[in-house]
Amino acid sequence: MDLPYLIIGQGLAGSLLAHALDRLGAEILVADPGDTGNATRAAAGLLNPFTGPRLQAPAPAEIWFHGAIAHWRLLERRLGTPLLHTGPLLRLIRAPQELEMVENRRRDARTAGLIAPPSPPACSRLNAPLGCVEVRAGQVDLPAFLDATRAWLRDSNRLVSSTVDADSLAFARDGSVRWRGRAVRGVIACQGYRSRDWPWLADLPWRMSHGQALVLQRRPELGQQMLSRGKNLIPLDAERVWLGGTYERHSEPTPTRHGRDELLAALEDMLHPCPPVTLREHLAGVRAGNRQGLLFCGRHPDYPGLAVFSGLGSRGTLVAPPAALALASHLVRQTPLPAAWHLRHYLPPGRAG
């Protein structure tokens, strides 16, 4: 019997990698305690090719976007669960510089098909004196994805409902790995910001940001469309709408009154007049990002039996599906990864712990 790959963490990254490795016929075990404190469950699942006031997008953005859409549709069929809603994200322009960025993206052949020309808002309630722009986008039901994946893993006896401590792992430079004394084919760290605490990964250029979001009772005055004006307003279903998220440079996933007030103020800035709202949930999580690149995806330069798939930031639903396929193929078939992803760029040999 083939040795299994041990995937640590069953958030977005670990779940996607589990499906990708399984499709290649690899044996897998996924270790996750089953708590609800990961950043994936606090996110709206927005699949948006552009982020920030400069409309930053991974290149080539259209390939990333269409690849992610196709992958989520495949997972819907695989799990027998609706996951993806596609539709435009209406971005309300806040400053003249954003209009310039929109024109830049429309002139770029790699992004032109993802963004429409600026136009006046169709609804007088929207605070958009400089106009708005439609962006091709989607929304993934991440809790449904995690729950369906967990059920699939549990039913196939590939789920270990526990944490994995660094002390329980033994890596050798020849690539061999043991977990709790048991040989495994490899270990992939997919536990988000918790990977930073491992001695082998502590020197990666992590960017940790604490994010909060609110789930509000849905009402007609909040509209039917996904909106963005600094923060995002995303319909989740017939009963709920997501408002988020905040960005703070600390790393404990704790809801705060300051975060709640910031988000409600953003809603008032988005809609005039702003309707009264009913708060259903106050969520918090820690986003793990890469200060120097798109994500962390690849083998450790000193210990080839250890890989990491993390640092997805706020673009997880977009970049993680294609990246999971690439990493699975790299692990099983030795397919090369993009050179820009190699961990040796971020973790020089000899600093592995």
Secondary structure, 3 states (H helix, E strand, C coil): CCCCEEEECCCHHHHHHHHHHHHCCCCEEEECCCCCCCHHHHCCCEECCCECCCCECCCCHHHHHHHHHHHHHHHHHHHCCCCEEEEEEEEECCCHHHHHHHHHHHHCCCCHHHECCCECCCCCCECCCCCEEEEEEEEECHHHHHHHHHHHHHHCCCEECCCCCHHHEEECCCCCEEECCEEECEEEECCHHHHHHCCCCCCCCEEEEEEEEEEEECCHHHCCCEEECCCEEEECCCCEEEEECCCECCCCCCCCHHHHHHHHHHHHHHECCCCCCCEEEEEEEEEEEECCCCCEEEECCCCCCEEEEECECCCHHHHHHHHHHHHHHHHHHCCCCCHHHCHHHCCCCCCCC
